[in-house]
Amino acid sequence: MMTKYTLEFILHTKNSSPKLIKSSLAEFGNQLVVSQCLEQSENCNYKVSMVTEDPTLVFDLCTQLGRIRSVKVT
């Protein structure tokens, strides 16, 4: 049985949307929630939460979309 990890992080992007982020990550896990952060800046900030068996794949993909910060893995 594979270990499941719960990921929570902030994704800073310039040219993305919650729909695009969700469609990009959907195949890598479940319980995927993407919501816009209230933090104001020139970049769009999204809070991403999901359950996955391979956090490395998720983070590799997200680095192509933007910059990751405030990572929490449980």
NUBA-709684 format. One record per atom (N, C-alpha, C, O): residue number from 1; atom name; x, y, z. Coordinates in nm, 4 decimals. Example, Ala and Ser with C-alpha at 12.3 -4.5 7.8 and 13.67 -1.06 7.14 Angstrom:
% residues 2
NODE,pos,site,u,v,w
NODE,1,N,1.3190,-0.5690,0.7800
NODE,1,CA,1.2300,-0.4500,0.7800
NODE,1,C,1.3200,-0.3300,0.7800
NODE,1,O,1.4236,-0.3319,0.8465
NODE,2,N,1.2850,-0.2250,0.7080
NODE,2,CA,1.3670,-0.1060,0.7140
NODE,2,C,1.2900,0.0030,0.7870
NODE,2,O,1.3409,0.1138,0.8039
//
This chain:
% residues 74
NODE,pos,site,u,v,w
NODE,1,N,0.0838,-0.1191,0.0000
NODE,1,CA,0.0000,0.0000,0.0000
NODE,1,C,0.0883,0.1256,0.0000
NODE,1,O,0.1844,0.1358,0.0763
NODE,2,N,0.0542,0.2178,-0.0849
NODE,2,CA,0.1322,0.3422,-0.0954
NODE,2,C,0.0965,0.4368,0.0195
NODE,2,O,-0.0178,0.4416,0.0651
NODE,3,N,0.1969,0.5117,0.0646
NODE,3,CA,0.1740,0.6136,0.1665
NODE,3,C,0.1065,0.7337,0.1022
NODE,3,O,0.1422,0.7741,-0.0085
NODE,4,N,0.0105,0.7895,0.1709
NODE,4,CA,-0.0572,0.9095,0.1209
NODE,4,C,-0.0085,1.0298,0.2014
NODE,4,O,0.0046,1.0234,0.3236
NODE,5,N,0.0177,1.1380,0.1313
NODE,5,CA,0.0651,1.2615,0.1928
NODE,5,C,-0.0377,1.3719,0.1697
NODE,5,O,-0.0941,1.3846,0.0610
NODE,6,N,-0.0607,1.4505,0.2731
NODE,6,CA,-0.1450,1.5687,0.2585
NODE,6,C,-0.0525,1.6878,0.2367
NODE,6,O,0.0352,1.7151,0.3186
NODE,7,N,-0.0726,1.7579,0.1265
NODE,7,CA,0.0096,1.8741,0.0919
NODE,7,C,-0.0719,2.0011,0.1061
NODE,7,O,-0.1891,2.0050,0.0688
NODE,8,N,-0.0107,2.1036,0.1594
NODE,8,CA,-0.0697,2.2376,0.1623
NODE,8,C,0.0433,2.3345,0.1290
NODE,8,O,0.1513,2.3289,0.1877
NODE,9,N,0.0163,2.4235,0.0335
NODE,9,CA,0.1190,2.5211,-0.0038
NODE,9,C,0.0552,2.6388,-0.0760
NODE,9,O,-0.0598,2.6330,-0.1196
NODE,10,N,0.1331,2.7454,-0.0874
NODE,10,CA,0.0930,2.8640,-0.1627
NODE,10,C,0.1671,2.8603,-0.2953
NODE,10,O,0.2875,2.8348,-0.2997
NODE,11,N,0.0946,2.8858,-0.4028
NODE,11,CA,0.1547,2.8893,-0.5361
NODE,11,C,0.1401,3.0302,-0.5928
NODE,11,O,0.0286,3.0796,-0.6098
NODE,12,N,0.2539,3.0953,-0.6220
NODE,12,CA,0.2553,3.2280,-0.6855
NODE,12,C,0.2674,3.2059,-0.8364
NODE,12,O,0.3622,3.1424,-0.8826
NODE,13,N,0.1725,3.2575,-0.9121
NODE,13,CA,0.1792,3.2450,-1.0574
NODE,13,C,0.1461,3.3783,-1.1221
NODE,13,O,0.0821,3.4641,-1.0613
NODE,14,N,0.1903,3.3946,-1.2458
NODE,14,CA,0.1554,3.5159,-1.3209
NODE,14,C,0.0446,3.4883,-1.4216
NODE,14,O,-0.0413,3.5735,-1.4445
NODE,15,N,0.0461,3.3701,-1.4816
NODE,15,CA,-0.0492,3.3406,-1.5886
NODE,15,C,-0.1235,3.2104,-1.5617
NODE,15,O,-0.1180,3.1173,-1.6420
NODE,16,N,-0.1923,3.2044,-1.4495
NODE,16,CA,-0.2618,3.0812,-1.4167
NODE,16,C,-0.3969,3.1130,-1.3558
NODE,16,O,-0.4278,3.2281,-1.3251
NODE,17,N,-0.4764,3.0089,-1.3392
NODE,17,CA,-0.6087,3.0229,-1.2785
NODE,17,C,-0.6346,2.8983,-1.1951
NODE,17,O,-0.5675,2.7968,-1.2138
NODE,18,N,-0.7311,2.9041,-1.1032
NODE,18,CA,-0.7622,2.7838,-1.0244
NODE,18,C,-0.7992,2.6651,-1.1137
NODE,18,O,-0.7631,2.5512,-1.0842
NODE,19,N,-0.8705,2.6919,-1.2214
NODE,19,CA,-0.9114,2.5838,-1.3125
NODE,19,C,-0.7896,2.5166,-1.3766
NODE,19,O,-0.7824,2.3939,-1.3838
NODE,20,N,-0.6942,2.5976,-1.4229
NODE,20,CA,-0.5727,2.5430,-1.4846
NODE,20,C,-0.4904,2.4639,-1.3833
NODE,20,O,-0.4408,2.3558,-1.4150
NODE,21,N,-0.4756,2.5162,-1.2634
NODE,21,CA,-0.3991,2.4474,-1.1594
NODE,21,C,-0.4656,2.3138,-1.1265
NODE,21,O,-0.3986,2.2110,-1.1172
NODE,22,N,-0.5978,2.3162,-1.1090
NODE,22,CA,-0.6707,2.1928,-1.0785
NODE,22,C,-0.6558,2.0890,-1.1889
NODE,22,O,-0.6309,1.9716,-1.1612
NODE,23,N,-0.6708,2.1314,-1.3125
NODE,23,CA,-0.6619,2.0345,-1.4225
NODE,23,C,-0.5196,1.9787,-1.4343
NODE,23,O,-0.5013,1.8631,-1.4725
NODE,24,N,-0.4199,2.0596,-1.4020
NODE,24,CA,-0.2805,2.0138,-1.4082
NODE,24,C,-0.2491,1.9120,-1.2992
NODE,24,O,-0.1706,1.8197,-1.3209
NODE,25,N,-0.3099,1.9287,-1.1823
NODE,25,CA,-0.2770,1.8445,-1.0671
NODE,25,C,-0.3717,1.7267,-1.0467
NODE,25,O,-0.3409,1.6361,-0.9693
NODE,26,N,-0.4849,1.7262,-1.1140
NODE,26,CA,-0.5901,1.6275,-1.0884
NODE,26,C,-0.5425,1.4826,-1.0954
NODE,26,O,-0.5856,1.3995,-1.0155
NODE,27,N,-0.4544,1.4518,-1.1900
NODE,27,CA,-0.4106,1.3130,-1.2060
NODE,27,C,-0.3124,1.2670,-1.0982
NODE,27,O,-0.2830,1.1479,-1.0884
NODE,28,N,-0.2612,1.3603,-1.0173
NODE,28,CA,-0.1594,1.3266,-0.9179
NODE,28,C,-0.2134,1.3039,-0.7772
NODE,28,O,-0.1369,1.2714,-0.6864
NODE,29,N,-0.3445,1.3206,-0.7578
NODE,29,CA,-0.3991,1.3004,-0.6245
NODE,29,C,-0.5471,1.3263,-0.6201
NODE,29,O,-0.6136,1.3366,-0.7232
NODE,30,N,-0.5986,1.3367,-0.4977
NODE,30,CA,-0.7404,1.3659,-0.4812
NODE,30,C,-0.7598,1.4647,-0.3670
NODE,30,O,-0.6634,1.5153,-0.3095
NODE,31,N,-0.8848,1.4909,-0.3356
NODE,31,CA,-0.9205,1.5930,-0.2365
NODE,31,C,-0.8501,1.7247,-0.2688
NODE,31,O,-0.8013,1.7945,-0.1799
NODE,32,N,-0.8461,1.7563,-0.3966
NODE,32,CA,-0.7745,1.8746,-0.4452
NODE,32,C,-0.8605,1.9997,-0.4294
NODE,32,O,-0.9727,2.0063,-0.4796
NODE,33,N,-0.8062,2.0979,-0.3593
NODE,33,CA,-0.8744,2.2263,-0.3406
NODE,33,C,-0.7759,2.3365,-0.3792
NODE,33,O,-0.6637,2.3410,-0.3288
NODE,34,N,-0.8188,2.4252,-0.4687
NODE,34,CA,-0.7379,2.5401,-0.5089
NODE,34,C,-0.8220,2.6649,-0.4835
NODE,34,O,-0.9301,2.6801,-0.5403
NODE,35,N,-0.7723,2.7536,-0.3984
NODE,35,CA,-0.8465,2.8756,-0.3687
NODE,35,C,-0.7544,2.9963,-0.3751
NODE,35,O,-0.6355,2.9870,-0.3443
NODE,36,N,-0.8100,3.1085,-0.4150
NODE,36,CA,-0.7287,3.2299,-0.4267
NODE,36,C,-0.7004,3.2857,-0.2878
NODE,36,O,-0.7900,3.2939,-0.2038
NODE,37,N,-0.5760,3.3236,-0.2645
NODE,37,CA,-0.5380,3.3845,-0.1365
NODE,37,C,-0.5844,3.5296,-0.1332
NODE,37,O,-0.6006,3.5938,-0.2369
NODE,38,N,-0.6049,3.5782,-0.0148
NODE,38,CA,-0.6477,3.7174,0.0003
NODE,38,C,-0.5301,3.8136,-0.0043
NODE,38,O,-0.5484,3.9347,-0.0170
NODE,39,N,-0.4101,3.7597,0.0059
NODE,39,CA,-0.2878,3.8394,0.0013
NODE,39,C,-0.2812,3.9181,-0.1306
NODE,39,O,-0.3030,3.8613,-0.2377
NODE,40,N,-0.2521,4.0450,-0.1232
NODE,40,CA,-0.2447,4.1280,-0.2436
NODE,40,C,-0.1005,4.1384,-0.2923
NODE,40,O,-0.0103,4.1702,-0.2149
NODE,41,N,-0.0798,4.1116,-0.4195
NODE,41,CA,0.0509,4.1336,-0.4815
NODE,41,C,0.0315,4.1343,-0.6320
NODE,41,O,-0.0794,4.1123,-0.6807
NODE,42,N,0.1384,4.1592,-0.7058
NODE,42,CA,0.1256,4.1639,-0.8516
NODE,42,C,0.1017,4.0245,-0.9102
NODE,42,O,0.0449,4.0118,-1.0187
NODE,43,N,0.1442,3.9212,-0.8397
NODE,43,CA,0.1203,3.7845,-0.8845
NODE,43,C,-0.0090,3.7315,-0.8250
NODE,43,O,-0.0549,3.7791,-0.7212
NODE,44,N,-0.0670,3.6334,-0.8910
NODE,44,CA,-0.1827,3.5651,-0.8342
NODE,44,C,-0.1314,3.4634,-0.7334
NODE,44,O,-0.0349,3.3919,-0.7601
NODE,45,N,-0.1946,3.4572,-0.6203
NODE,45,CA,-0.1553,3.3634,-0.5167
NODE,45,C,-0.2688,3.2658,-0.4920
NODE,45,O,-0.3831,3.3062,-0.4708
NODE,46,N,-0.2369,3.1378,-0.4948
NODE,46,CA,-0.3375,3.0354,-0.4728
NODE,46,C,-0.2937,2.9420,-0.3617
NODE,46,O,-0.1777,2.9015,-0.3553
NODE,47,N,-0.3873,2.9082,-0.2742
NODE,47,CA,-0.3633,2.8074,-0.1723
NODE,47,C,-0.4063,2.6737,-0.2307
NODE,47,O,-0.5196,2.6580,-0.2761
NODE,48,N,-0.3148,2.5776,-0.2289
NODE,48,CA,-0.3419,2.4454,-0.2842
NODE,48,C,-0.3355,2.3439,-0.1711
NODE,48,O,-0.2427,2.3448,-0.0902
NODE,49,N,-0.4349,2.2569,-0.1669
NODE,49,CA,-0.4403,2.1494,-0.0691
NODE,49,C,-0.4813,2.0230,-0.1419
NODE,49,O,-0.5761,2.0243,-0.2204
NODE,50,N,-0.4100,1.9127,-0.1165
NODE,50,CA,-0.4440,1.7876,-0.1833
NODE,50,C,-0.3814,1.6691,-0.1114
NODE,50,O,-0.2922,1.6847,-0.0280
NODE,51,N,-0.4301,1.5502,-0.1454
NODE,51,CA,-0.3727,1.4255,-0.0960
NODE,51,C,-0.3098,1.3551,-0.2152
NODE,51,O,-0.3733,1.3396,-0.3195
NODE,52,N,-0.1840,1.3121,-0.1994
NODE,52,CA,-0.1130,1.2489,-0.3092
NODE,52,C,-0.0223,1.1378,-0.2573
NODE,52,O,0.0118,1.1346,-0.1391
NODE,53,N,0.0161,1.0479,-0.3457
NODE,53,CA,0.1118,0.9431,-0.3112
NODE,53,C,0.2549,0.9860,-0.3457
NODE,53,O,0.3508,0.9246,-0.2989
NODE,54,N,0.2693,1.0908,-0.4271
NODE,54,CA,0.4024,1.1343,-0.4692
NODE,54,C,0.4155,1.2867,-0.4680
NODE,54,O,0.3952,1.3511,-0.5710
NODE,55,N,0.4490,1.3447,-0.3530
NODE,55,CA,0.4634,1.4906,-0.3444
NODE,55,C,0.5654,1.5472,-0.4422
NODE,55,O,0.5491,1.6599,-0.4890
NODE,56,N,0.6701,1.4720,-0.4743
NODE,56,CA,0.7749,1.5206,-0.5646
NODE,56,C,0.7178,1.5536,-0.7023
NODE,56,O,0.7527,1.6562,-0.7607
NODE,57,N,0.6308,1.4682,-0.7544
NODE,57,CA,0.5686,1.4956,-0.8847
NODE,57,C,0.4857,1.6233,-0.8799
NODE,57,O,0.4895,1.7047,-0.9722
NODE,58,N,0.4112,1.6398,-0.7720
NODE,58,CA,0.3263,1.7594,-0.7568
NODE,58,C,0.4132,1.8853,-0.7541
NODE,58,O,0.3845,1.9826,-0.8239
NODE,59,N,0.5191,1.8829,-0.6733
NODE,59,CA,0.6044,2.0018,-0.6618
NODE,59,C,0.6806,2.0290,-0.7913
NODE,59,O,0.6996,2.1450,-0.8281
NODE,60,N,0.7245,1.9241,-0.8608
NODE,60,CA,0.7915,1.9440,-0.9896
NODE,60,C,0.6985,2.0142,-1.0887
NODE,60,O,0.7398,2.1066,-1.1588
NODE,61,N,0.5739,1.9702,-1.0939
NODE,61,CA,0.4773,2.0314,-1.1852
NODE,61,C,0.4488,2.1764,-1.1455
NODE,61,O,0.4429,2.2647,-1.2311
NODE,62,N,0.4314,2.2001,-1.0172
NODE,62,CA,0.3981,2.3350,-0.9704
NODE,62,C,0.5110,2.4343,-0.9934
NODE,62,O,0.4853,2.5530,-1.0133
NODE,63,N,0.6360,2.3877,-0.9909
NODE,63,CA,0.7462,2.4799,-1.0179
NODE,63,C,0.7430,2.5265,-1.1628
NODE,63,O,0.7994,2.6312,-1.1948
NODE,64,N,0.6783,2.4510,-1.2508
NODE,64,CA,0.6608,2.4953,-1.3895
NODE,64,C,0.5520,2.6011,-1.4007
NODE,64,O,0.5519,2.6814,-1.4940
NODE,65,N,0.4592,2.6008,-1.3050
NODE,65,CA,0.3491,2.6987,-1.3055
NODE,65,C,0.3858,2.8275,-1.2338
NODE,65,O,0.3319,2.9338,-1.2649
NODE,66,N,0.4773,2.8185,-1.1379
NODE,66,CA,0.5107,2.9372,-1.0604
NODE,66,C,0.6050,2.9035,-0.9464
NODE,66,O,0.6838,2.8092,-0.9546
NODE,67,N,0.5958,2.9819,-0.8400
NODE,67,CA,0.6857,2.9674,-0.7248
NODE,67,C,0.6057,2.9145,-0.6061
NODE,67,O,0.4959,2.9624,-0.5777
NODE,68,N,0.6612,2.8164,-0.5380
NODE,68,CA,0.5933,2.7536,-0.4238
NODE,68,C,0.6499,2.8108,-0.2949
NODE,68,O,0.7704,2.8333,-0.2833
NODE,69,N,0.5606,2.8344,-0.1968
NODE,69,CA,0.6081,2.8744,-0.0635
NODE,69,C,0.5104,2.8233,0.0418
NODE,69,O,0.4029,2.7734,0.0087
NODE,70,N,0.5480,2.8361,0.1674
NODE,70,CA,0.4663,2.7923,0.2815
NODE,70,C,0.4196,2.6485,0.2668
NODE,70,O,0.3005,2.6190,0.2767
NODE,71,N,0.5148,2.5597,0.2431
NODE,71,CA,0.4831,2.4186,0.2217
NODE,71,C,0.4628,2.3453,0.3529
NODE,71,O,0.5409,2.3605,0.4469
NODE,72,N,0.3562,2.2652,0.3581
NODE,72,CA,0.3285,2.1794,0.4731
NODE,72,C,0.2944,2.0410,0.4186
NODE,72,O,0.2007,2.0264,0.3400
NODE,73,N,0.3698,1.9400,0.4600
NODE,73,CA,0.3457,1.8019,0.4169
NODE,73,C,0.3217,1.7174,0.5413
NODE,73,O,0.4029,1.7169,0.6338
NODE,74,N,0.2094,1.6459,0.5428
NODE,74,CA,0.1793,1.5578,0.6579
NODE,74,C,0.1403,1.4212,0.6068
NODE,74,O,0.1109,1.3317,0.6860
//
